[in-house]
Amino acid sequence: TISMASNVAVTKASVLIIGEPGTGKNSLGYYIHLNSSRAKSPFVVVDCVGERKEVENAILGFREENGKFHRGALEAANGGTVLFSNIDGLEDDFQKRLHKIIMELEDYDLDVRILATTSKNLSKLVGAGRFYRGLYTYISNDALFIPPLRERITDLEWITKKLIEKFRENQEVPMQIEPLAMEKILGHYWTYNLAELRSVIENSVKNSD
């Protein structure tokens, strides 16, 4: 996945990142941004799951009653990258509106690369009329799939050790993981993927102090 992400990073194409919750989709999006020509420009994440007005304001911006205008993600990320996290959470009619706006960014003197993440099968949602085809076609120019953690056994031990190092970075004595504990980690299903593993490791490190 990383090698594929590196390949698409150097292009200008939009990218759809697909994977179960907690697999690190946003992190992969940030990796793509950092390895692109836009690395020194803004990287803005919008969570598309939430109250409709708040999501739309976060994307397009809004004006307060006193006249003060707050820039939305598309304007704030000019020259950089916007990542629409959980893009399947957008309301149906706003999907069509957003697609139109994205296609007209140059008319607003905006240069923004679009990345998106989802844990859903957007192709099926399109077929069922629950996701706008035009937006799907645009964001899925390139698509990357992140396998769930339980299918990445070869990575799991390395990831575990890196997480331990991260949570123990301010400790003088490094924490060692027992073989039996690692065996349990490798055999666990990890329903919530990296998010669950991170929580388990962090709690273990705290309890070891």
Secondary structure, DSSP 8 states (H G I E B T S, - for coil): -HHHHHHHHTS---EEEEE-TTS-HHHHHHHHHHTSTTTTS-EEEEE-SS-HHHHHHHHHEEE-TTS-EEE-HHHHTTTSEEEEETGGGS-HHHHHHHHHHHHTGGGGT---EEEEEESS-HHHHHHTTSS-HHHHHHHTSEEEEE--GGG-HHHHHHHHHHHHHHHTTT-SS-----HHHHHHHHH---TTHHHHHHHHHHHHHHHH-
